[in-house]
Amino acid sequence: MTQPNLANYGFTDEQQQVYDMVYRFSRDELHPLCAKMDREDWFPEERFRTLHEVGLLGTSIPEAYGGQGLGFLEQCFIAEAMSYWNPTFGAGWLGTDSICAHNIVRNASEDLKQEILPGFCDGSIIGALGMTEPGAGSDALGSMATTAIRDGNGDGDDYIINGRKMFITMGPVAQIILLYAKTDPEKGSRGVSAFAFDTRTDGFKVAQVLDKMGWRGIPTAELVFDDCRVPASRLVGPENGGVGVLMSGLNMERVMMCFHMIGVAQRALDISLEYAAQRKQFGQAIANFQLVQGILADMYTDIQSMRALSYQLAKEVHDLKVGGGGRGEIHMRSSACMLHAGRTLMKVVDNGVQVHGGTGYILESEINQLYRIGKLMEIGAGTNQIRQIIIAQELLK
């Protein structure tokens, strides 16, 4: 199977070692879980929580809190290598270790970080992002209906949270949700705050676990918040500063998702090459037919374009300062990177199904699993159309 030579792209031997370690671990320990996860929509929670034993939890959390203290680039290569062998498990890892924990590292108070970050590192805490709602998807902030109102006359020490969140990856198993809610509804998107919400809070419940087409094996749910009392110390960032919290890591999260897509795409190519070499028609392997060779060549070329653009953007955002994302050229470039990666992944997995023929149309085949994952990459974390709007708005300024 194909492992990239990261030196060709200007990365270090140490980063190659991180990639290779995660690649071997994921091949041996995580890939055997794929079939059951997809077939039964089963989440291997115990295995997930023991990732700290091999240094794969709290990867970007400073050592002072029990983390690994790795950089953003190392996290990207962990995401790629893990997603190559088990993309659903890799997506769950991204949701807690990067999208949730990383934003807490960047924005929470020192007291809050000391309270909860060690749990992300030892596996006792799984995290999730609580943003999307039944009526607020692409317009997640502007249309947000979930509220967090200070008790008393607005100057109490607690917030009372009411609302619903939808399509929340890892929601049913999370102990901490990076939850966005309107603390000043009259201000619209400028009245949103972020909270490190503890799911043991009274009034919280999982309304329904959703049966998905892809990413089967990491639970996704609708969550309900009914008069949930949350102390003000759980604010992540300032009150009404949720936009800044969201945007501070947004460009980095988009680029890291591209590494997830590279892992999926590379796996699709590799198993298609194997199948083409083994499948015989007309007395010979279908890999000998030029039309099949053309499909394989297209898959390879598309992956190279994904890899080159994503690796470049990772270098550009790896040390992005807090508050430095969500606007300007880097916002446009990270959106373009994800737009390209999502579209290209769908081309690659579609071609992979074509190479597999009827076998690729069978639900339990690995290429079919990858195909069903691919479509989400044109929808989740901002649809292709939202990415186009961001790019066009920056171009037209």
C-alpha positions in Angstrom: 0.0 0.0 0.0 1.1 3.5 -0.8 2.7 5.7 1.9 3.8 9.2 0.8 7.4 10.3 1.0 6.9 13.5 2.9 10.4 14.7 2.2 9.3 15.2 -1.4 6.9 17.9 -0.1 9.3 19.6 2.2 8.3 18.0 5.5 10.7 16.6 8.1 11.9 13.1 9.1 10.0 13.5 12.4 6.7 14.2 10.6 7.4 11.1 8.4 7.9 9.1 11.6 4.6 10.3 13.0 2.8 9.3 9.8 4.5 5.9 9.6 3.7 5.1 13.3 0.0 6.0 12.9 -0.1 4.1 9.5 1.1 0.9 11.1 -1.1 1.2 14.1 -4.2 1.9 12.1 -3.4 -1.0 9.7 -3.0 -3.5 12.5 -5.6 -2.2 15.0 -8.2 -0.1 13.3 -8.7 -1.5 9.8 -10.1 -4.8 11.1 -12.9 -2.8 12.8 -14.1 -1.2 9.5 -16.6 -3.9 8.3 -18.4 -4.2 11.7 -18.5 -0.4 12.1 -20.1 0.1 8.7 -22.4 -2.9 8.8 -23.8 -2.4 12.4 -23.2 1.3 12.8 -21.1 0.3 15.8 -18.7 2.6 17.6 -15.7 0.9 19.2 -15.8 3.3 22.2 -13.4 1.3 24.4 -10.8 1.1 21.7 -11.2 4.8 21.0 -10.7 5.7 24.7 -7.4 3.7 24.8 -5.8 5.7 22.0 -3.9 7.5 24.7 -1.8 4.4 25.3 -0.2 5.0 21.9 -0.1 8.8 22.2 -3.0 9.5 19.9 -5.2 11.5 22.2 -4.5 15.1 23.2 -2.1 15.3 20.3 -2.1 19.1 20.1 -2.7 19.7 23.8 0.4 21.0 25.6 2.3 18.6 27.8 1.4 20.6 30.8 -2.1 19.3 30.6 -1.1 15.7 29.8 -1.1 16.1 26.0 1.5 15.2 23.4 2.3 18.8 22.5 2.4 18.1 18.7 1.9 20.7 16.1 -0.8 21.2 13.6 1.1 19.5 10.8 1.7 16.4 12.8 -2.1 16.3 13.5 -2.8 16.5 9.8 -0.6 13.5 9.0 -2.2 11.6 11.9 -5.6 12.3 10.3 -4.4 11.2 6.8 -2.8 7.9 8.0 -5.6 7.0 10.3 -8.3 7.8 7.6 -6.5 5.7 5.1 -7.1 2.5 7.1 -10.3 3.4 8.9 -11.8 6.7 7.7 -14.8 6.6 10.0 -12.6 6.1 13.1 -10.4 8.9 11.7 -13.4 11.2 11.4 -14.3 10.5 15.0 -10.8 11.2 16.1 -10.9 14.5 14.2 -14.1 15.5 15.9 -12.8 15.2 19.4 -9.0 15.7 19.2 -9.0 18.5 16.8 -12.3 20.3 16.2 -13.4 20.2 19.8 -10.2 20.0 22.0 -8.0 22.2 19.7 -10.4 25.1 19.9 -10.6 24.8 23.7 -6.8 24.9 23.8 -6.8 28.1 21.7 -9.6 30.0 23.4 -10.5 28.7 26.9 -9.5 30.3 30.2 -6.6 28.7 32.1 -8.8 27.4 34.8 -11.1 25.7 32.3 -8.2 24.2 30.4 -6.8 22.8 33.6 -10.2 21.3 34.5 -11.0 19.5 31.2 -8.0 19.1 29.0 -6.4 16.2 30.9 -9.6 14.2 30.3 -9.1 14.6 26.5 -5.6 13.3 26.9 -6.4 10.2 29.0 -9.5 9.1 27.2 -12.0 9.9 29.9 -13.4 12.7 27.8 -14.7 12.4 24.2 -15.6 15.7 22.6 -18.0 17.0 20.0 -18.9 20.2 18.2 -22.4 21.5 18.8 -23.1 23.9 16.0 -25.7 22.8 13.4 -29.4 22.9 14.3 -32.6 21.6 12.6 -33.2 25.0 11.1 -29.6 26.3 11.0 -27.2 24.5 8.7 -25.3 26.6 6.2 -26.5 29.7 8.1 -25.4 28.1 11.4 -24.8 31.4 13.3 -27.4 33.7 11.8 -30.3 31.2 12.1 -29.2 29.7 15.4 -32.2 29.3 17.8 -30.4 27.8 20.8 -30.1 30.3 23.6 -28.0 30.7 26.7 -29.5 33.4 28.9 -28.0 34.5 32.2 -30.2 33.7 35.1 -31.7 36.4 37.4 -31.7 39.8 35.8 -29.0 38.9 33.4 -26.1 39.3 35.8 -26.1 35.8 37.4 -23.2 33.3 37.5 -25.1 30.7 35.4 -26.5 30.5 31.9 -29.8 28.7 31.1 -29.5 26.9 27.8 -32.5 25.9 25.7 -32.5 24.5 22.2 -31.7 21.6 19.8 -28.6 20.6 17.8 -28.7 18.3 14.8 -26.2 16.1 13.0 -23.8 16.2 15.9 -21.0 13.8 15.3 -20.0 11.9 18.5 -22.9 13.6 20.3 -24.2 10.4 22.0 -20.9 9.5 23.5 -19.4 12.9 24.2 -18.7 14.1 27.7 -17.9 17.7 26.5 -19.6 19.5 23.7 -18.1 22.7 22.3 -21.6 24.3 22.2 -22.6 27.5 20.5 -25.7 29.3 21.7 -27.0 32.9 21.5 -26.4 34.8 24.6 -27.8 38.0 23.1 -30.3 37.0 20.4 -30.9 40.6 19.3 -27.4 40.8 18.0 -27.8 37.9 15.7 -24.5 36.2 14.9 -22.6 38.7 17.0 -24.5 37.6 20.0 -23.3 34.0 20.0 -21.1 32.5 22.7 -19.2 29.2 23.0 -19.4 26.9 26.0 -17.6 23.7 27.1 -20.9 21.9 27.9 -20.9 18.9 30.2 -23.4 16.3 29.0 -24.0 15.2 32.5 -25.9 18.4 33.0 -29.6 18.1 34.0 -31.9 18.8 31.0 -29.6 17.4 28.4 -30.7 14.3 26.4 -30.0 12.6 23.1 -33.2 12.9 21.1 -32.4 10.5 18.3 -29.4 8.7 16.9 -29.3 9.2 13.1 -28.9 6.4 10.6 -26.4 7.7 8.1 -25.4 6.7 4.6 -21.7 7.0 5.4 -19.4 7.6 8.3 -21.2 4.6 9.9 -19.6 3.6 13.1 -19.3 7.1 14.7 -22.7 8.0 16.3 -24.4 11.1 15.1 -27.5 12.5 16.8 -30.0 15.2 17.5 -29.4 16.7 21.0 -31.9 18.5 23.2 -31.1 21.2 25.8 -34.0 21.8 28.2 -33.3 24.5 30.8 -29.7 23.3 31.2 -27.9 25.3 33.9 -24.3 26.0 33.0 -21.8 28.0 35.1 -20.3 31.1 33.5 -16.9 29.6 34.0 -17.7 27.2 31.1 -17.5 30.0 28.6 -14.9 29.4 25.9 -13.8 32.9 25.0 -15.7 36.0 26.0 -19.5 36.4 26.1 -20.8 37.1 22.6 -17.4 36.1 21.3 -18.5 32.8 19.7 -17.8 34.0 16.2 -14.2 34.6 17.1 -13.9 31.2 18.7 -15.4 29.6 15.6 -13.3 31.5 13.2 -10.0 31.1 15.1 -9.7 27.5 14.1 -11.9 27.3 11.1 -9.3 27.5 8.4 -7.1 24.9 10.2 -10.1 22.5 10.6 -11.0 22.8 6.9 -7.4 22.0 5.9 -7.2 19.0 8.3 -10.5 17.7 6.8 -8.7 17.7 3.4 -6.1 15.3 4.9 -8.9 13.0 5.9 -10.1 13.1 2.3 -6.6 12.3 1.0 -6.5 9.2 3.1 -9.9 8.1 1.8 -8.9 8.8 -1.8 -5.5 7.1 -1.6 -7.2 4.0 -0.1 -9.7 4.0 -3.0 -6.9 4.0 -5.5 -4.9 1.3 -3.9 -7.8 -1.2 -3.5 -8.8 -0.4 -7.1 -5.3 -1.2 -8.3 -5.4 -4.5 -6.4 -8.8 -5.4 -7.8 -7.8 -4.5 -11.4 -4.7 -6.8 -11.1 -6.8 -9.7 -9.7 -10.0 -9.4 -11.7 -9.8 -11.4 -15.0 -12.0 -10.9 -18.0 -11.5 -12.1 -21.6 -8.6 -14.2 -20.3 -6.6 -11.5 -18.7 -6.5 -9.0 -15.8 -8.6 -6.0 -16.4 -5.6 -3.9 -15.5 -4.2 -4.8 -19.0 -7.1 -2.9 -20.7 -6.2 0.7 -21.6 -9.6 2.0 -20.7 -9.2 0.7 -17.1 -5.6 2.1 -17.1 -7.0 5.5 -18.0 -9.4 5.4 -15.0 -6.5 4.5 -12.7 -4.3 7.2 -14.1 -7.0 9.8 -13.6 -7.5 8.7 -10.0 -3.8 9.0 -9.3 -3.6 12.4 -11.0 -6.6 13.7 -9.0 -5.1 12.6 -5.7 -1.8 14.3 -6.5 -3.6 17.6 -7.0 -5.5 17.1 -3.7 -2.2 16.3 -1.9 -0.2 19.2 -3.4 -2.8 21.9 -2.6 -3.7 20.5 0.9 0.0 20.1 1.9 0.7 23.7 0.8 -2.3 25.1 2.8 -1.3 23.1 5.9 2.0 24.9 5.8 0.2 28.3 5.5 -2.2 27.8 8.4 -0.1 25.6 10.8 0.9 28.6 13.1 -2.2 30.7 12.4 -2.6 33.1 15.3 -5.8 33.1 17.4 -8.1 35.5 15.6 -6.2 35.2 12.4 -8.7 33.0 10.5 -12.1 33.3 9.1 -11.4 36.2 6.7 -9.0 37.4 4.0 -6.9 35.5 1.6 -6.2 32.6 3.9 -10.0 32.1 4.4 -10.4 32.1 0.6 -7.5 29.7 0.0 -8.6 27.2 2.7 -12.1 27.2 1.3 -10.7 26.6 -2.2 -8.7 23.7 -0.8 -11.7 22.1 0.7 -13.9 22.7 -2.3 -11.3 21.1 -4.6 -10.7 18.2 -2.2 -14.4 17.4 -1.8 -15.1 17.4 -5.5 -11.9 15.5 -6.3 -12.6 12.8 -3.7 -16.0 12.2 -5.2 -14.4 11.8 -8.6 -11.8 9.4 -7.2 -14.3 7.1 -5.3 -16.7 7.2 -8.3 -13.9 5.9 -10.5 -13.0 3.4 -7.9 -16.5 2.0 -8.0 -16.4 1.9 -11.8 -13.2 -0.2 -11.7 -14.8 -2.6 -9.3 -17.9 -2.9 -11.5 -20.8 -4.9 -9.9 -18.7 -5.6 -6.9 -18.4 -1.9 -6.2 -22.2 -1.6 -6.1 -22.4 -4.1 -3.2 -23.0 -2.4 0.1 -20.4 -4.3 2.0 -17.5 -3.8 -0.4 -14.8 -1.5 0.9 -15.0 0.8 -2.2 -18.7 1.2 -1.6 -18.0 2.3 2.0 -15.5 4.9 0.7 -18.0 6.1 -1.9 -20.7 6.7 0.7 -18.2 8.6 2.9 -17.1 10.7 -0.1 -20.4 12.4 -0.6 -20.4 13.9 2.9 -17.2 15.8 2.0 -19.2 17.9 -0.4 -21.8 18.7 2.3 -20.3 18.7 5.8 -18.2 21.6 7.3 -19.8 23.9 4.8 -21.3 22.7 1.5 -19.5 23.2 -1.8 -21.8 26.1 -2.5 -20.9 27.9 0.7 -17.2 27.4 -0.1 -17.9 28.9 -3.5 -19.6 31.9 -1.9 -16.6 32.5 0.4 -14.2 32.4 -2.5 -16.3 34.6 -4.7 -16.8 37.2 -2.0 -13.1 37.5 -1.4 -12.4 37.7 -5.1 -14.9 40.5 -5.6 -13.8 42.7 -2.7 
